[in-house]
Amino acid sequence: MRLNDEVALVTGGGRGIGRAIALKFAQEGAHLAVAGRTASSLEEVASEIRTLGRQALVLPCDVSDDGAVREMVRQAEARFGRIDILVNNAGYFTTNAPLHQMPDSEWDQTLRMNLTSVFYVCRAALPGMMARRRGSIIMMSSIAARAAFPFSAPYAVTKAGLLGLTRSLAAEAGPYGIRVNALCPGVVLGTEMHHKVNREIEKMSGIGPEKRLEAARHSLLLRRLPTAEDVAATALFLASPDSGIMTGQALNVDGGSRLD
Ligand SMILES: NC(=O)c1ccc[n+]([C@@H]2O[C@H](COP(=O)([O-])OP(=O)(O)OC[C@H]3O[C@@H](n4cnc5c(N)ncnc54)[C@H](OP(=O)(O)O)[C@@H]3O)[C@@H](O)[C@H]2O)c1
């Protein structure tokens, strides 16, 4: 087991990529705190984690609310005594619009949900990690940070911002033995976010998902789009001692669309 008795906090752990990461970590021996706004989906994941023989704590929390985030971290540390691994996975996909028509509300919401929230969670969790002089923090960025997609500029801005945060925090936290790395998934099939992306792109371009995804698949070096399990496997690598010498890095999990 790669994470025996480690304690991981996964935001957005109730569905999609976050759920896959929480279950993968539990299979590898970790105890989990899973956070999100919808308690019912978190309870389902927690029950699956307990079935795997690991402990699970459900933390209903809106990560864009600093007070709620502080309470979330306090409860996780009170229950488990520490957080060894933090996965900043919770995220929001912008409702598409050309930049010259982008409403303030959509810009503000995307920055608050995807970037400010991660600042809040890291700020709350770092003192405990620094005191114990160990930790692994994983940021869920996106290939959107590195590619050029139209009509969702706020999303790309936040995901690129996370790469800047990864580097800055890696420099600050490295002397305390804390590693900070990022994942940049491509289109992850089957997630609610993917369904929203499909609806938004169809609205703007008139091109349906089947045709577009077939073209996308063909453009990939591996001719295969990533799954939530692919992302979870890479998150496990970043969380585990296997990547113990790596910090400040961003790994593409995309089937080979970007080589930077
Ligand atoms: N799917 C993709 O193709 C793709 C590609 C690249 C990167 N990503 C990134 O991967 C991450 C997970 O995406 P996904 O595809 O699994 O999305 P998803 O199915 O829409 O899940 C998003 C998760 O985040 C939680 N969440 C959203 N806003 C939150 C908030 N303010 N406070 C607490 N929890 C919140 C949601 O739970 P509640 O709604 O219950 O709060 C849900 O568990 C995101 O950061 C996304 O940007 C996804």
The ligand as an SDF file (V2000), in Angstrom:
LIG
                    3D

 48 52  0  0  0  0  0  0  0  0999 V2000
  -13.9820   16.9240  -16.0830 N   0  0  0  0  0  0  0  0  0  0  0  0
  -12.9950   17.3970  -16.8230 C   0  0  0  0  0  0  0  0  0  0  0  0
  -12.9720   17.2200  -18.0630 O   0  0  0  0  0  0  0  0  0  0  0  0
  -11.8620   18.1610  -16.1890 C   0  0  0  0  0  0  0  0  0  0  0  0
  -10.7230   18.4230  -16.9570 C   0  0  0  0  0  0  0  0  0  0  0  0
   -9.6750   19.1290  -16.3840 C   0  0  0  0  0  0  0  0  0  0  0  0
   -9.7400   19.5380  -15.0660 C   0  0  0  0  0  0  0  0  0  0  0  0
  -10.8640   19.2770  -14.3340 N   0  0  0  0  0  0  0  0  0  0  0  0
  -10.8930   19.7630  -12.9450 C   0  0  0  0  0  0  0  0  0  0  0  0
  -11.0150   18.6490  -12.0790 O   0  0  0  0  0  0  0  0  0  0  0  0
  -11.7400   19.0350  -10.9000 C   0  0  0  0  0  0  0  0  0  0  0  0
  -12.9060   18.0810  -10.6770 C   0  0  0  0  0  0  0  0  0  0  0  0
  -13.7280   18.1280  -11.8240 O   0  0  0  0  0  0  0  0  0  0  0  0
  -14.8950   17.0630  -12.1240 P   0  0  0  0  0  0  0  0  0  0  0  0
  -14.8670   16.8520  -13.5690 O   0  0  0  0  0  0  0  0  0  0  0  0
  -14.8190   15.9270  -11.1990 O   0  0  0  0  0  0  0  0  0  0  0  0
  -16.1420   18.0210  -11.8130 O   0  0  0  0  0  0  0  0  0  0  0  0
  -17.5740   17.7540  -11.2040 P   0  0  0  0  0  0  0  0  0  0  0  0
  -18.0440   16.3780  -11.5100 O   0  0  0  0  0  0  0  0  0  0  0  0
  -18.3860   18.9240  -11.6080 O   0  0  0  0  0  0  0  0  0  0  0  0
  -17.2620   17.8080   -9.6330 O   0  0  0  0  0  0  0  0  0  0  0  0
  -16.8800   18.9990   -9.0290 C   0  0  0  0  0  0  0  0  0  0  0  0
  -16.7480   18.7170   -7.5490 C   0  0  0  0  0  0  0  0  0  0  0  0
  -16.3790   19.9320   -6.8880 O   0  0  0  0  0  0  0  0  0  0  0  0
  -17.3130   20.1880   -5.8450 C   0  0  0  0  0  0  0  0  0  0  0  0
  -17.4490   21.6350   -5.6980 N   0  0  0  0  0  0  0  0  0  0  0  0
  -17.6990   22.5330   -6.6770 C   0  0  0  0  0  0  0  0  0  0  0  0
  -17.7550   23.7660   -6.1640 N   0  0  0  0  0  0  0  0  0  0  0  0
  -17.5360   23.6330   -4.8230 C   0  0  0  0  0  0  0  0  0  0  0  0
  -17.4960   24.5440   -3.7360 C   0  0  0  0  0  0  0  0  0  0  0  0
  -17.6650   25.8560   -3.9180 N   0  0  0  0  0  0  0  0  0  0  0  0
  -17.2430   24.0550   -2.5010 N   0  0  0  0  0  0  0  0  0  0  0  0
  -17.0520   22.7410   -2.3100 C   0  0  0  0  0  0  0  0  0  0  0  0
  -17.0720   21.8250   -3.2930 N   0  0  0  0  0  0  0  0  0  0  0  0
  -17.3340   22.2780   -4.5350 C   0  0  0  0  0  0  0  0  0  0  0  0
  -18.6090   19.5020   -6.2940 C   0  0  0  0  0  0  0  0  0  0  0  0
  -19.4390   19.1240   -5.2150 O   0  0  0  0  0  0  0  0  0  0  0  0
  -20.7400   19.9640   -4.7760 P   0  0  0  0  0  0  0  0  0  0  0  0
  -21.4050   20.4400   -6.0340 O   0  0  0  0  0  0  0  0  0  0  0  0
  -21.5310   18.9970   -3.9810 O   0  0  0  0  0  0  0  0  0  0  0  0
  -20.1770   21.0830   -3.9350 O   0  0  0  0  0  0  0  0  0  0  0  0
  -18.0610   18.2450   -6.9520 C   0  0  0  0  0  0  0  0  0  0  0  0
  -17.7870   17.2530   -5.9930 O   0  0  0  0  0  0  0  0  0  0  0  0
  -12.1660   20.4890  -11.1300 C   0  0  0  0  0  0  0  0  0  0  0  0
  -11.2640   21.3530  -10.4880 O   0  0  0  0  0  0  0  0  0  0  0  0
  -12.0650   20.6380  -12.6450 C   0  0  0  0  0  0  0  0  0  0  0  0
  -11.8520   21.9810  -13.0150 O   0  0  0  0  0  0  0  0  0  0  0  0
  -11.9190   18.5880  -14.8570 C   0  0  0  0  0  0  0  0  0  0  0  0
  1  2  1  0
  2  3  2  0
  2  4  1  0
  4  5  1  0
  4 48  2  0
  5  6  2  0
  6  7  1  0
  7  8  2  0
  8  9  1  0
  8 48  1  0
  9 10  1  0
  9 46  1  0
 10 11  1  0
 11 12  1  0
 11 44  1  0
 12 13  1  0
 13 14  1  0
 14 15  2  0
 14 16  1  0
 14 17  1  0
 17 18  1  0
 18 19  2  0
 18 20  1  0
 18 21  1  0
 21 22  1  0
 22 23  1  0
 23 24  1  0
 23 42  1  0
 24 25  1  0
 25 26  1  0
 25 36  1  0
 26 27  1  0
 26 35  1  0
 27 28  2  0
 28 29  1  0
 29 30  1  0
 29 35  2  0
 30 31  1  0
 30 32  2  0
 32 33  1  0
 33 34  2  0
 34 35  1  0
 36 37  1  0
 36 42  1  0
 37 38  1  0
 38 39  2  0
 38 40  1  0
 38 41  1  0
 42 43  1  0
 44 45  1  0
 44 46  1  0
 46 47  1  0
M  CHG  2   8   1  16  -1
M  END
$$$$
